[in-house]
Amino acid sequence: MTKKGNEERLERLKGIVLSMPERPGSYQYYDESGTIIYVGKAKNLKRRVSSYFHREVDRFKTKVLVSKIWDITYTVVNTEEDALLLENALIKKYNPRYNVLLKDGKTYPSICITGEAFPRIFKTRNINRKYGQYFGPYSNLGAMYAVLDLIRKLYKPRTCRLPLTLDSVKEGRYKPCLEYHIKNCGAPCAGCQTWEEYQQNIGMAREILRGNTRLLSRAVYERMMEAAENLRFEEAEGLKRQYVMIEQFCAKSEVVSHTINDVDVFCIDDDDAKSNAFVNYMHVTNGTINQSFTYEYKRKLDETDADVLLSAIIEIRSRFNSKAKETIVPFEIDWEMADTTFFVPQRGDKYHLLELSQMNCRQYRFDRLKQSDKLNPEQKYTRLMKELQEKLRLEMLPYTIELFDNSNISGSDAVAGCVVYKGMKASKKDYRRYIIKSVTGPDDYASMREVVERRYRRFSEGCNVEEKDDGQTLPDLIITDGGVGQMNIVREVVEDVLGLSIPIAGLAKDSRHRTNELLFGFPPQTVQLRAESELFRMLTQMQDEVHRYAITFHREKRSKHALHSELDDIKGIGPKAKEALLRAFKSVKRIRETALSPDRQQELTEVIGNAKARILIEHFSQGD
């Protein structure tokens, strides 16, 4: 590969890394032929994968791996443990060239409950469903052993390998062993424990391994509290460790579950314009996700999600030669396929798989949008303007948006600011500051009325004029910072007083002074807008900007007012003379006393000269 080609490859890969989420998951590296050469896990996908492309990477093997990478894919999960299990499963399926540690074929242990008349419970790494029911696998071995130990103490399942049957127990073929005498077993082999009682205990153990730990957790907690009350603190501490490990152990994995075998999972998501659809596909074999891909489909007509998803299912199953008899989908599909059946889960492991597929689908859509915005920032702003136009049902695209905010302290130094956004970008040359002239005291509504009228008054003088000589035009939208009250004041001025027609919206705050909703219309109604959406974040940024602009002007005015003195009002005394006087006499009071004392007036002449000294003497003499 040429140097230029390698630079282009690295830039393309870095672009993929920049759009990766900061969430746990598994990542896969592909070579030029499309073969997976490395599978990794990460607590933070973006941070981990970006570390491979830092200049300071000096390990030879890592450099070789990076030189072979041609493409990157990833699958996001909810927990770090799920990322570990998914990595393990993918390594076993694809056997990547550069993964060394897990090529020995080992796997994480599971817990087996055998299908015998008197079942046994033990850990194993070999999964053979004809022998019984399996739970796991589990990466937290300490927690697994702790729960197995608790199950043995509470429910005492047998540990021997005797081929027990109901007939052999009735015939009395066996005698109790040492485990019975040290109270680790109920000796069902000798009839000391009935089959019904044994099955009930096994049922309780099965519920624990399924994650239904309420009874076990409660029992351990009660024992812990009892030991603490009786001052047996060492025992209580041991029980506390067991309690914590039970909670950790029974956290259900959404990536691996031996209750699911040979299943396809599909979900669909749309972009904001409904022009593109994103379909995620997962394949589960022997309870393990071994394939996860997301594809983008462009709508040619107004196809529904069901139409797009059905077409994608047929194409993707054919592409991967899937023979899965069950296909999990997010909604009912009114079609039948000869080789599979559709299923919409409502709860359980299959529902968790569907949620995981949906999460990956949304993440892929977000990544594509992020990449598109980086390549063409103007497209992002146009998209946001169109979304705002659709949400507010405006006739025109809101290209020019103006926002107002007031700032004062108990009515003193009252000012207001107006910021202007054009194409969703701040147009700072169009920002304007206003000193409130007609309002006395802290009256935000009256201040807003004055500012808005001053801002748009000249447009009402012959309403046909759309643009003034200075280039100012009527905005496409006004946004107030203050909710319903401010909106009503602005509407009264704009529509009733000035006779203009400008859409008016408002950003309202909650009890914690946090912006929580967008208002529009008359009377104002809440616009349905998610607080985490990109448009809502943009609007709150605008609100923060107008607030910053107004309060900065207020601080400047207040600072200037605080530094103002009587010397500033004396004609003929400039800044240099003022500075010299204050340096020599320290205060205006001392300067006045010197000017009014005939014996000390010579001191003024020495500081600022005879002419300026006479001006000061005349000024203070007239004041008296």
N, C-alpha and C positions, 0 to 999 in steps of 0.2 A: 504494500500500500504506500502511495506517495505521502509526503509530508503534509501536503494540502488536504488530501483525502482523510488522513488521520485527524487533523485539526477539525475538519467538518464533522467527523464521527464523534469526537469528544464534545464538541459544542452541542450536537444533537442529544447526546446522552445527558449532558448537564442540564439541558432544557427539560428533559423528562424528570430529572431529580428535583429541579426547582418546583415542579408542580406536585410532587409527592406529599401525602399528608403526614402530619406529625402524630401518628397513631401506631399501635403495635400491629405487626403483621409479618408475612413472609414475602421475600423478594426472590426473583429468578433472573439469572443472566443467560442470554442466548448468544451463540456465535453467529457467524455470517450465514451459515446454512440453516439457522433456525433451531438448532439443537440446544437444549438446556445444559449449560456447563457448570452452573453453580446455583445452589439454593441456600438462602440464608434466612435468619430470623432477626427481628429487631423490636426493641421497645418503642423506638421512634424511627419509623421508616426513612423519613427525609434525612435525619441526622446521620443515621447509620450508612445509608447508601452514598451520601455525599462524601463521607470520609474516604471512600475508595478513589475519589478524583481530586484529592488535595495534592498540592505539589510536594508536600513534605513526606508523602508515602515513600518509604525507602526499602521496604522488604521486596526482595527479588520476585518471590512467588506472587505477591500481590500485583506487582507491575506486569508480570506475564498475564495474569488473569485479566487485568484491566485492558491490556492490549488486544485481548480476544473478544471482549464484550461488543456486541453489535446492537443489542436491544435489551430492554428491561421491562419486566412486568411484575406486578405485586398483587397480593390479596390482603385486605385489611381484616382484622379480627378485633374482638372486644378486650381480650386480656393477654398478658404476656405468656401465660401458660398455653393458651390456644395457639399462639405464634410458634411456640416450641413444638407442640404436637403436630401442627401443620407442616413445619419444616421436616420433621421426622418422616411423615407420610410421603411427602414429595420426593425426598431423597431415596426412599425405598422404591418408589415407582420409576423414577427417571435415572437413578444411579449416575449423577453428574460427575464429570471428569475431575473437577477440582474440589469436590467434597470428599474428604479423607476419613474423618472421624466416625462417620456413621455407615461406612461401607461394609461393616462386619455383619450386617443383617440383624443386629440386636434390635429389640423394640422395648417400649415402656411396658411395665407389667400391668396386668389386669387382674381382677378378682373373679373367680369362678364359683358358682353355686351349682353343684352337679345335679343331674336329673335322676339320681338314685332314689330308692324308697326312703332312705334316711340320708339326705344330701349332706355333702361335705362342703366346707368353705375354705378356699386357699388362694394364694396368688399364683399366677402363671404368666409365661410369655408366649405360650402356644395357644392359638385360638382355634378350637374345633367345636363347632356348634352342636354337634350330635352328642357331646358329653354333658352339656348343661348350658346355663345362662351366664354371660360375661358382662362385667361392669368395668368401665375404664376405656382406654389406658390412663394411667395416672403418672404425672411427672414428679409429684411431691411424694417421694417414697416414705419419708418420715411420717407424714400424716396418714398415709395408707396403712403402714404397720401399726400406728396408734389405734386406728379404727378397727383393724382386724383384732387387735389385742382386746379392745373394749367389747367387741362382739363375742369373743370367746369367754370373757368374764361374765357378761350379762346373759348370754343365751346358750353358752356351752355346747357348740356344735362338735360332733365327733371328729377326731383327727386320725383315727385308724383307717386302714384301707380294706376292712373286711367286707365281703360281698353280702351285705345285710339285705334280707327280704323279710316281709311279714311272716312268711312261713318258717324261715330259719329262726326267727325270734320266738315264735310259738313253740317250736320244737326244742328250744333251750340248747342250741348248739354251742353258744358262747357264754363266757363268764366275764364279769367285770374286771377291767384291767387297772393298772396303777392310776390312770387318769381319773377314774371314778373315785378312788379312795382319797386322792388329794383334792377332790371336788372341782376338777376341771371338765368333767363330763357327767351327763346324767345316766350313762350306761343304757341307752336304748337297745343295745345288742342283747342284754340280759333281761329286758322287760322292766327295768327299774324306772324307765321313763316311757310313757305311752307314745304311740305314733302320732296321735292328735296333738299332744303337748309339744312334741318335737317339731311337727310341721308348723305350729303356731310360732315357735321361736324362730324357725327359719324364715317365716313370712315377715317377722319383725326385722330380722337382719336384712332381708331383701329390700324392705322399705327404706332402711338406712342407706343402703348402697345406691338406691335410686335418688337419693338427695332429700328424702323426707325425714329429716333429722330432729323433728320437734320433740319426740318422746325421748330419744337418747340425749339430746342436748339438755332437756329439762331434768332428766335423771342425774346427769353429771353435774349440772349446776346446783341442784339441791344437795347433792353429796358434798360439793365444794363449800356451800354456805354452812352446812352442818359442821363440817370439819373446822371452818373458821370460827364458828360460834363456840365450839368446844376447845378452842385454842390449839388445835392441831394444824399449825400453820404450814409445816412442811408438806403434809398430806394435801392441804388445800391448794398449795402452789402446784403440786403435781397434777391435781384434778383440773386446775385452771389451764395448764399447758395442754392437757387432753381436750378440754373444751374448745380451746382456740384451734387445735389441729383438726377437730371434727368439722368446724366451720370451714376451714381451708380445704379440707379433703372433699367435702360435699359440694363445693362450687361446681356446678354442672358445666362441662365443656360443650361448646356449640360446634366445635370442629370435628370431634371424633365421638361416635356413639355406636356401640355394637348392636344396637337395636335397629339400625338402618342398613340396608344392603342393596346395592345396585339400583340407585335412584338418580334421576335427572332433576335438577332444580332450575327453574327459569323465573326471571322477573323483568319488568320493563319500567323505564322512566322516560320522561319527555323533557326537552329543553323549554325555555320560557315561550318561544314562538310557536311551539307545537309542530315545528317543521322537521325536527330530527327526533328519533327514538333511540334509546340505549337499552340493549338487552344483555343481561348477565346470565351466563350459563355455568352451572356447577355440576360435576358428576361425583357421586358418592359410591364407593365400592368397599364392601366389608367395613362399613361404618366410618370410612375415611374419605375426606375430600381430596381427590387426586387431580382434578382439573377445575380451573376457574378462569373464565375469559369473559370480557365484555365487548360487544360489537355495536357499531353505530349504523342505524338504518335511516335513510332519507326518505321522507314521505313524498310521493309524487302527486297523490290526490289527498282527500280528507279521510285517509284510512283510520279506523279506530285502533285503540291499543290492542284489542283482541285480534284484529286482523293482522297487525304487525307481528304480534307475539306468535300467532299460529304459523305464519310464514317463517319466522326465525326458528321456531322449534323444528320444523321439517328440515330446513337447510342445515342447522347446526348438528342435529342428530345424524344427518347423512354425512356431514363433513367428518365427524368423529366416529362414525360407524357405531353409534350407541345402540345397544340392545336392551336398555333398561325397560322393565315392564311397568314402572310407575314414574310419572312425571309430576313434580310438584310445581304448581303455578299460583299466582297471587289472586286470581279471580276465576270464576266459572267460564269455561270455554265451550261453546255450543257446537262442538265437533267431536267426532269419534275417530280414533286411529286404531288400526288393526293390531299394531305391535306394542301399544302402551295405553295406559289409562291415566286420565288427568285427576289430580287430587289437590284440593285447597285446604291445607291444615289450619286449624283454629288454635291449637295448643300443642305442647310437647316438643320433642326433639325435632320433628319435621318443621314445625312452625319456627323454631330457632334457626334452622337452616335457611328457610325462606327470608327471615329477617337479615341474616348474614349476606345472602345474595342481594337483597335490596340495598344494604349498606354499601356493598362494592359497586353496585350500579350507580348510586348517587355520587359516590366518590369519583368514579370515572367521568361522569357528566361534569362534575365540578372541575376536574383536572383539565378537561378539554376546553371548558369555558375560560379557565385561567390561562392556558396556553394561547388561546385566541386573543384574549385581551392584551397579552404581552406583545404579540405580533402586530396587533392593530388597536392601539389604545382608543382611537376615535370610535371604533365599533362599540367598545364598552359604553362610552358616554351616550352614543345614539341609542343603544339598547335601554339604558336607564331612562332616557327621556321618553322613549316610546312606552316603557312600562308605567312611568308616572302619568303619561297622557291617558293610558288605558285605565289606570286605577281611578283617576279623577274624572274620566270621561270628558276630557277637554276637546274642543274643536280643533285647536292648533297645537303643534308640538311645543312644549314649554322650553324654548331655546333660551330666553332671557328670564331669569328668576331674580327677584329682589327681596331681601329680608331686612327687617327693622328690629332694633332693640334699643331700650332706654337704659341710662345709668345715672344714679345720683346717690347721695348719702343724706337722708332726711331732707331732701329737696334742694340741698346746696350743690352748686356746680352741676346742675342738671344738663345732660347732653344726650344725644342719640346718634346712632350710626346706621348707615344703609350700605349693605354689601350687595354686589351684583355678580351673578353667575351666568356665563354665556356658554352654552353647550356643556353644562355640568362642570365647567372649570371656572375658578375664581378670576374675575376681571378686575384686578386691583386698581387700574387706572380709572375705573368708574365708581369706586367707593366714594362715599360722601359722609362728612361729619356735620352735625347740626348742634348749635348751642340753643337750648330752650329759652325763649324770650318772653312768652306770654303766660307762663305757668308759675305760680308761687306755691312752694311746698311740694311734698312728695306725691304727685298725682300722675301715675303712669298713663292712665287713659287720656288725660288732657294733653300730656306730652306727646303721645302717639298721634293724637288728632292734629296737633300743630305740625309735626314733622311730615306726616303724610300729605297734608294740605300744601305745605311749602314745596314738597317734592313734585307733586303732580298739578299744581295750580295752573301753570302756564299751558298745560295741555287742554284745559277746559276753555281757554280763550280761543274759540274757534275749534271745535272738537274734530274738524276734518284734518287738522295738522297732526301727522303721525310722527314727525321727526323735527327736532329743533336744530338751530344752527350749530350747537355744540355736539351734535351727533346723538344726543340722548333720545331714546325711543321709549314708548310705553312697554312695560314688561309683559310677558306672556303669562306670568303667575307672580302673585305676592304671597310670601309666607311670613306669618307673624310668630313671634316667640312669646306665647302667653295664653294660648287656648281660646275659648269661646269669647271672653270679654274683649280681648284685643281684636279678634276677628270682626266682631260687631262694630267696634269703633272704626276700623279701617273701611269696612263696607259702607258705613254711614257717610264717611268723607268722600270716598271714591265714587259711589253711586248716587247718593242723595245730594251732596254738596257740589261735587265737581261734574257729575253727570257722565262719568267714564264707565267703561265696561271692562273690568279686569278680574279674572278669577282670583279668589282669595282662599288660602289654606292656612291652617294653624298647627303648630306642634305643641301638644299639651304634655305636662309633666305629672308624675304621680306624687304621693305624699313624701317620698324621699328625694324630690326634686330631680327625678330622672325622666327623660323623655320616654313616653310609653305609647303614644298614639298620634296618628295623623288625622286632622279634622278637615272637612270640606263641605260646602253647600250652605244653604240657608233654609231652615235653621241648621247649624253645623252638625254633621253626622260623622261617626268614626269610620275611617276607611280601613278595610281589612288588609293589613300589611304586617307580615311577620317581623318581629323585632330583630331577628337574626339575619334578615334578608339584606342583600347588597344595597338595594334602594333605600331602605330605612337607615342603614349606616351612613349612606351619602347625605341624607337629609339631616341627620344628627350632626354630621361634620359641618354642614352649612350653618346650622344653629350655633354650634360652638364657635364658628368663625365670626359671626355677627356679634356674638356676646363678647368675644375677645376684642374685636375692633371697638365696640362701644366703651367697654370698661378701660381700655388703654387710653382712649381720648379723655375719659373722665379723670383718670389718674394724672395725665399730663396737665390738664386744666387745674386740678386741685393742687398739684405741686407748684405750678406757676403762681396760683393765688396765695399759697402759703409763703412764698418768697417775696411777695409784693410788700413794699413799704411806702411811707409817706414821701420819701425822696423821689420815687418813680413818678409822682404827680407834679413835681416842681419843674416848670419849663426852664431849660437852661442848664439843668443838672443831668449830665449824661451818665452812662454806666461806669466810666472810668472815675469820674468825680465821686460817684456814689461809693464805689469800691474803696477809694482812698479815704473818704470820710469814715466809713464803717471800720476800716483798719485802724484809723487813728483814735476814734472816739468810742468804738465798740457798739454803740446803740444810737437810735434816732433820738431817744430821750436826752442823752448827753449832748448830742449835736444841738438840740433846741436850747438847752440850758446855756451852752457856750454862745450861741447866737444872740440870746437875750441879755447876756452879761457884757456891758461895755468894756470891762476890764479884761475879758477873755476873747473878744472878737478877733484879736490879732492871731490867735491860734488857728482860726478858720482860714485866714489869709495865707498863713504859712503852708497849709495843706493843699488848698485848691486855688489859690490866687485871689487877688483883690476883687475882680469882677464877679466871680461866682460866689465869693463870700458875701458881697452886698446883696445878691439875689436871695441867698439863704436868710440873711438878716431881715430883709423886707418881708419874705414869706412868713417867717415865724412871728414877726411883729404884727402883721395883719391878723394872724390867727388869734393872738391875744386881744 
